[in-house]
C-alpha cells in the first residue's frame, strides 16, 4: 500500500477506533511508498464516520455549562468531534492533492496521527463521565470548509489549518480556565497536549500556504483576503492568543492585522471560529 492510498482508505473508515488504528499503522511505517503524482479517486462517500453523533446546524447545538457532569461531558464531546473531524481533514490533505513535495504528505500524516491521539484521549475521558462519542449532537462546520476547498490546495491551507484550526489556539486557554474552575484537572491536562500539538499543526498550514504563495509569486496577505472572500470564510472574531499564533508561524504583520479594527465583513488571516460550538457549549 502507498501512503496516499492508505490515507484514502483510512479516511473512508466509519468506525473511529478503526480509523485511529489505520492512521497509527501508516505513521508507524515510515518507509511506505509515496506516489506524489497519482490522481486518486474515492470509491465510497467521504469522510467515513459513525451514524452518531447527529449533525445539526451550529445554532442548534445547546448551551452547556462545565459545572455539571453532563455539561462537562457535552463540552468535551464537542472537542472530541472537532478532533475526529481533524483526523479526517489531515487524511484528506494527504490523499487529495497530488504533485506536492514528499515533506508535505509526511507533515499531514503526522498531523493525522496526533489528532488521532487527541481523539483517543478525549474519548477515554468521556468514558469516565459516563458518555461516549456520539452521545450529543454536533455540527459539521470544519468538514464543510474542507469540502468547499477540495479543488484548491492554496485555499485549503489558508482556510482550514491557518483559519478554522487556528481559532483553537485562541479558544483553548479560556476553556481550560473554566474546566479548572470546575475541578476537571484531567480535561485541563488533555487540552494542554492538544494546544501544544495544534501550534505545530497551524505552523504546518502556514508553511505550506507560504510555499504555495511563493511558488506562484503571490503576496500571502492579499491572497488570503481574496481566498477568504471567495470561499466564504467566517469574519474575524477576537480575542486572540497572540503568543501561540506567533509560535505557530504567523508573521507579526498578520498578527497586527488580526488586532486592527477592520471594515464590516472584512476577513483577516486566522479569522473564523473553528471552536464556535465549544464556545456555545461552555457559555
C-alpha positions in Angstrom: 0.0 0.0 0.0 1.2 3.5 -0.8 0.9 6.3 1.7 -1.7 8.3 -0.1 -3.9 5.4 -1.0 -3.6 4.3 2.6 -4.7 7.7 3.8 -7.7 7.5 1.5 -8.7 4.1 2.9 -8.3 5.3 6.5 -10.5 8.4 5.6 -13.3 6.1 4.4 -13.4 4.1 7.6 -16.5 4.9 9.6 -15.6 3.4 13.0 -13.4 5.9 15.0 -11.3 3.1 16.6 -10.6 1.5 13.2 -9.7 4.9 11.8 -7.3 5.7 14.6 -5.7 2.2 14.2 -5.2 2.7 10.5 -3.6 6.1 11.0 -1.3 4.8 13.6 -0.3 1.9 11.3 0.5 4.3 8.4 2.5 6.6 10.7 4.4 3.6 12.1 5.6 2.6 8.6 7.9 5.5 7.6 9.2 3.6 4.6 5.8 3.1 3.0 6.0 4.1 -0.7 4.7 7.5 -1.6 3.3 8.4 -5.1 3.1 12.2 -5.1 1.8 12.4 -8.7 -1.0 9.9 -8.9 -4.6 11.1 -9.1 -6.7 9.0 -6.7 -10.5 8.5 -6.8 -12.6 7.6 -3.8 -14.8 4.6 -4.1 -17.1 5.4 -1.1 -18.6 8.6 0.2 -16.2 10.7 2.3 -15.5 11.0 5.1 -16.3 7.7 6.8 -17.9 8.4 10.2 -20.2 6.6 12.5 -24.0 7.1 12.4 -23.8 9.2 15.6 -23.4 12.0 16.5 -26.4 13.5 14.8 -25.2 16.5 12.8 -27.2 19.7 13.3 -26.7 23.4 12.5 -24.3 25.1 14.8 -27.1 27.3 16.1 -28.9 24.1 17.3 -26.0 22.9 19.5 -27.3 23.7 23.0 -25.5 25.8 25.5 -23.8 23.8 28.3 -22.1 24.5 31.5 -18.8 22.7 32.6 -20.0 22.9 36.2 -22.2 19.8 35.9 -21.0 16.3 34.8 -23.5 16.3 31.9 -22.5 19.8 30.7 -18.8 19.0 31.0 -19.3 15.8 29.0 -21.1 17.8 26.3 -18.3 20.3 26.2 -15.6 17.6 25.9 -17.8 15.8 23.3 -17.7 18.9 21.2 -13.9 18.9 21.4 -13.8 15.2 20.5 -16.0 15.8 17.5 -13.6 18.5 16.3 -10.6 16.2 16.8 -12.3 13.4 14.9 -13.0 15.7 12.0 -9.4 16.9 12.2 -8.2 13.4 11.6 -10.3 13.3 8.5 -9.2 16.7 7.2 -5.5 15.7 7.7 -6.1 12.4 5.8 -7.9 14.3 3.1 -4.9 16.7 2.7 -2.7 13.6 2.2 -4.7 11.8 -0.5 -6.4 14.5 -2.4 -3.7 16.8 -3.6 -1.0 15.4 -5.9 2.3 16.9 -7.0 3.5 18.3 -3.7 6.9 17.7 -2.1 7.2 14.5 -0.1 7.5 16.5 3.1 4.0 17.9 2.6 2.5 14.4 2.8 4.7 13.4 5.8 3.6 16.5 7.6 -0.1 15.9 7.2 0.2 12.2 8.1 1.9 13.3 11.4 -1.0 15.7 11.9 -3.5 12.9 11.4 -1.7 10.7 14.0 -1.6 13.5 16.5 -5.3 14.3 16.0 -6.0 10.6 16.5 -4.1 10.7 19.8 -6.2 13.7 20.8 -9.4 12.0 19.9 -8.4 8.9 21.9 -7.5 10.9 25.0 -10.9 12.7 24.9 -12.9 9.5 24.2 -11.2 7.9 27.2 -12.0 10.9 29.5 -15.6 11.0 28.2 -16.0 7.3 29.3 -15.1 8.4 32.9 -18.0 10.8 32.7 -20.4 8.1 31.6 -20.5 9.1 27.9 -19.1 8.1 24.5 -18.6 9.9 21.2 -21.9 10.2 19.5 -24.0 10.8 22.7 -24.5 14.5 21.9 -25.5 16.4 18.8 -22.6 18.1 16.8 -22.2 20.3 13.8 -20.1 19.9 10.7 -18.5 23.3 10.1 -14.9 22.2 10.0 -15.6 19.5 7.4 -17.8 21.8 5.4 -14.9 24.1 4.7 -12.7 21.0 3.9 -15.3 20.1 1.2 -15.5 23.7 -0.1 -11.7 23.8 -0.7 -11.4 20.3 -2.2 -10.4 21.7 -5.6 -7.9 24.4 -4.4 -4.9 23.4 -2.2 -3.9 27.0 -1.6 -7.4 27.7 -0.2 -7.4 24.6 1.8 -4.1 25.6 3.6 -5.3 29.2 4.0 -8.8 28.5 5.3 -8.7 25.2 7.3 -5.4 24.9 9.3 -4.5 28.5 9.5 -8.1 29.9 9.9 -10.5 27.4 11.4 -8.0 25.3 13.3 -6.1 28.5 14.4 -9.2 29.5 16.4 -8.5 26.6 18.7 -5.3 28.4 19.8 -7.5 31.3 21.0 -10.3 29.3 22.5 -8.4 26.6 24.4 -6.9 28.7 27.3 -10.3 30.2 28.3 -11.9 26.7 28.1 -9.1 25.3 30.3 -9.7 28.1 32.9 -13.4 27.1 33.1 -12.6 23.4 33.3 -10.1 24.1 36.1 -12.7 26.0 38.0 -15.0 23.1 37.6 -12.3 20.8 39.1 -11.6 18.7 36.0 -7.8 18.6 36.1 -7.7 15.7 33.6 -9.5 17.6 30.9 -7.2 20.6 31.5 -4.1 18.3 31.0 -5.6 16.8 27.8 -6.2 20.3 26.5 -2.5 21.1 27.3 -1.5 18.3 24.9 -3.9 19.5 22.3 -2.8 23.1 22.4 0.8 22.1 22.2 0.3 20.0 19.1 -2.2 22.4 17.5 0.5 25.1 17.4 2.5 22.7 15.3 -0.5 21.9 13.1 -1.2 25.5 12.4 2.5 26.0 11.7 2.3 23.3 9.0 -0.6 25.0 7.4 1.3 28.3 7.5 4.4 26.6 6.0 2.6 25.1 3.0 0.4 28.1 2.4 3.5 30.3 2.1 5.2 27.6 0.0 2.3 27.8 -2.5 2.2 31.6 -2.5 6.0 31.9 -3.0 5.9 29.2 -5.7 3.3 31.2 -7.7 4.6 34.7 -6.9 1.7 35.7 -4.7 1.5 38.0 -1.7 0.3 35.9 1.2 -1.7 38.6 2.9 -3.5 39.9 -0.2 -4.1 36.3 -1.4 -5.5 35.3 2.0 -8.1 38.1 1.9 -9.1 37.1 -1.6 -9.5 33.4 -0.7 -11.4 34.2 2.4 -14.0 36.1 0.4 -14.1 33.6 -2.4 -14.8 30.6 -0.1 -16.9 32.4 2.5 -14.6 32.1 5.5 -16.2 33.5 8.7 -15.2 37.0 9.7 -12.6 37.9 12.3 -13.5 37.4 16.0 -11.2 38.0 19.0 -9.7 37.7 21.5 -6.5 36.2 20.1 -3.8 34.1 21.7 -1.0 36.2 20.2 1.9 34.2 21.7 0.5 30.9 20.3 -0.1 32.4 16.9 3.4 33.7 16.7 4.7 30.3 17.8 2.6 28.7 15.0 4.3 30.8 12.3 2.0 33.8 11.8 4.1 36.8 11.0 4.0 40.0 13.0 2.2 41.7 10.1 -0.5 39.0 10.2 -0.9 39.3 14.0 -1.1 43.1 13.7 -3.8 42.8 11.0 -5.8 40.5 13.3 -5.8 43.1 16.0 -6.6 46.2 13.9 -10.3 47.2 13.5 -11.4 46.2 10.1 -14.3 47.2 7.8 -17.5 45.3 8.3 -17.4 41.9 6.7 -13.6 42.0 6.1 -11.6 38.9 6.7 -8.1 38.6 8.1 -5.8 35.6 8.4 -6.8 33.4 11.3 -10.4 34.7 11.4 -13.3 32.3 11.9 -14.4 30.1 14.7 -13.2 26.5 14.5 -14.2 26.3 18.1 -17.6 28.1 17.9 -19.6 25.1 19.1 -17.3 24.9 22.2 -18.0 28.5 23.0 -21.7 27.7 22.8 -21.2 24.6 24.9 -19.2 26.4 27.6 -21.3 29.6 27.7 
